[in-house]
Amino acid sequence: MRIFIVSPLETENYESNVSSRNISLFNSPNREIEVITTVFNHRYKRFSDINKVMNYINKHRNINIKIFKSIAYTNNISIRRLLFNLQFALKTFIYLLKYVKKRDLIVLNSIPPEILFLSVTAGKIKGARLFLDVRDIWPDALNVKTTYKTLFNTYCNVLYSLSFLYKFDYVSFVAPTFSIWIIKYKINYFNKVFIPLGFDEKRWGSIKYYSDKINSDSNRKHINLIYIGYLSEQFDLTHVINCITNEKFEKKINLTIIGNGPKEKYYRRISNNNIIFKGPLSHTDLVLFMQNNTFDFGLIPLADGAAAYLPNKFFDYIASLTPIISLGSIDCSNIIYEHDIGISSKNNPECIKDVFRKIDNHSMQKYKDNICRIREKYSMNELYKNNIISYES
């Protein structure tokens, strides 16, 4: 029995020598795994270094890789992205029909829908078992422009409806509210489990690398915020930036932005000197930056109408002992409340101003102490070892 992991953008992790959720969930010495992917780097919109990719794969003797040639795209929502998905979906469909055997396991992401549909179809034709990892939810999670929204929603709904005619052996999901999406599409399954993304301790290092961040300076007259991520419609910093640039608070508020994207020019236009744009950082450089700089809060500013979930940045903040301000995300807010590791509010001007006014040195120290206590709980090692799924039979 073999495990086929269908993941078109998988090599982005391999190139950076970062642990992959797919590999971490399924890898063990006695399992034969084949990864079906491309070498396109979705994060930087370029092709990955094939030598670095193979160096990563060669460390795992039981893992083989099938790399399909692909086109590139520069915009996440574009015709070229659609063509990329269709090209990969068709090649994967043919490959699975040729090599998959009865009772093999095919591991699939919930997006993009065209890749899911053709892979599921091939799997059912061959009598394989299916594992669905609901890591993102389309069209709910995307704030598509009104002109295309109805068309895009219909496109997704049709493909998902066809994909979910079949029963899945396993369904995992990365955020509690994603269970609503699973119900919405009436997904049939034998087993379902909640497995958050978590952070990679091999990448971020142990807590000792962040020990100098634990104690806050009680005399400081400023608050340092950070946002890590793609600057798109899904996470909206508009209200945060406007509050920092146009309002006066007891403490001076600074914001550092790590990342780029289609909204970067707009954010730069409405910013003042309190907003620092660092651009995108590699996985390694981001860790070094967070180890060498202390921030009081990491931001998760979910846009109005975007799907609430637990993004990678949430766990990046936990890994770097950075308390969290969640604006608009129910899933993030629930964990923040459970462990008292930050502040939750709505993503609108009045609520954000209220949050900034209430921040004090005592609460910041409390959040940091609490995040130290729960950090290990949200590492990939801890989360995944408690969710080992048996599928050998």
Residue, then its C-alpha position, 0 to 999 in steps of 0.5 A: m500500500r502506497i500513500f500518494i500526496v497530491s500537493p501542487l505547491e509542496t516544494e516551497n517548503y522543501e526548498s526552504n528546508v521547512s517541515s511540511r504538514n503533509i510529510s509530518l502527518f504521514n511519514s514513517p519509515n515503514r510507509e511508502i510515500e509519493v509526492i505529486t507536485t510542481v516546483f512553482n513557489h506560490r509564496y514568491k511567484r517563481f520556480s524553486d531551486i530543484n537541487k534544494v528540493m531534491n536535497y530535502i527529498n533525499k533525506h527521506r529514503n521512503i519518499n519519492i517525488k513526481i514533479f510536473k512541469s507547470i506554467a507560472y502566475t503572478n496573481n493568486i486570482s487570475i486566468r493563469r492561476l486557473l490554467f496552472n490548476l487545470q494543467f496540474a489537475l489533468k496531469t495528476f488525473i492521468y498519473l493516478l490512473k496509471y500508478v494507483k492500486k486498489r487500497d492505496l491512499i490518496v491525500l488531497n487538499s480542499i483547494p483548488p477544487e479542480i485538482l480535488f475533483l479530478s484526483v478524487t475521480a481517479g481515486k474512485i476509478k482505481g478503488a483507492r482510499l481518500f484523505l481530505d485535508v480541509r486546510d482552506i475553504w473556497p470560495d468562503a475564504l476569498n474576498v473576490k471582486t464583486t464582478y467575478k464573485t458569482l461566477f467564481n462561487t458557482y465554479c467552486n460549488v459545481l466542482y465541490s458538489l461533484s467531488f463530494l458525491y464520493k465518501f472519504d475515508y478520512v477528513s481532517f480540518v485545521a480550524p473549528t469553524f471549517s466544520i461548517w464548510i464540511i456540513k455545507y457541502k454535505i461531505n461524507y466520511f468515515n473518520k473526521v479529526f481536528i488537527p491545527l497547523g501548528f508551528d515547526e519547532k525545527r524551524w523556530g527553535s526551542i523556547k530558550y531562543y526567545s527567553d529575552k522576550i519574556n519580561s516587558d519593560s514596565n516604563r516603556k511609552h510605546i507599543n510595538l505591533i507586527y503583521i506577518g503575511y500576504l497583503s491581500e483582501q483576506f487580511d485587512l490592515t486598513h483600519v489598523i493603519n488609519c488608527i495609528t496614523n490619525e489617532k493619538f493614544e497614551k502610548k506611541i504605537n508602531l507597526t512593522i509589516i512583513g510581507n508584500g502583495p496587491k494591497e502594499k501600495y495602498y497601505r504605503r500611501i495611507s501610512n506615516n513614519n510609525i509604519i515600517f514595511k520590511g517586505p517579504l522575508s525567507h523562512t529562515d530570515l523571518v525566524l532570525f528577525m523574530q528572535n532578534n526583535t521584540f514585539d508586544f503583539g502580532l496582528i491577525p486582522l481578518a477582513d469583513g466577510a472573510a472566513a475565520y480560521l487559524p492561519n500560519k501566522f497565528f502559530d508563528y506568533i505563538a512560536s516567537l512568544t508574541p501575544i496576539i491581537s485578533l480582529g474578526s477571527i472567531d477561531c483565533s479568539n477562542i484560543i486567545y480567550e482560552h489561554d489569555i494570550g492576547i486581545s480579541s475584537k472586531n476589525n472596525p475603527e472604534c473597536i481597534k481604538d478601544v483595544f489600543r487605549k486599553i493596552d497596559n504594561h501589566s496585561m502585556q506581561k501577563y499575555k507573555d507569561n501565559i504564551c510561554r506556558i502553552r507554547e509547546k502545546y501548539s508545536m507540530n510535534e505535539l499536535y500531530k503525535n496526538n492525531i496519528i491516524s491508522y490507515e494501514s488496513 
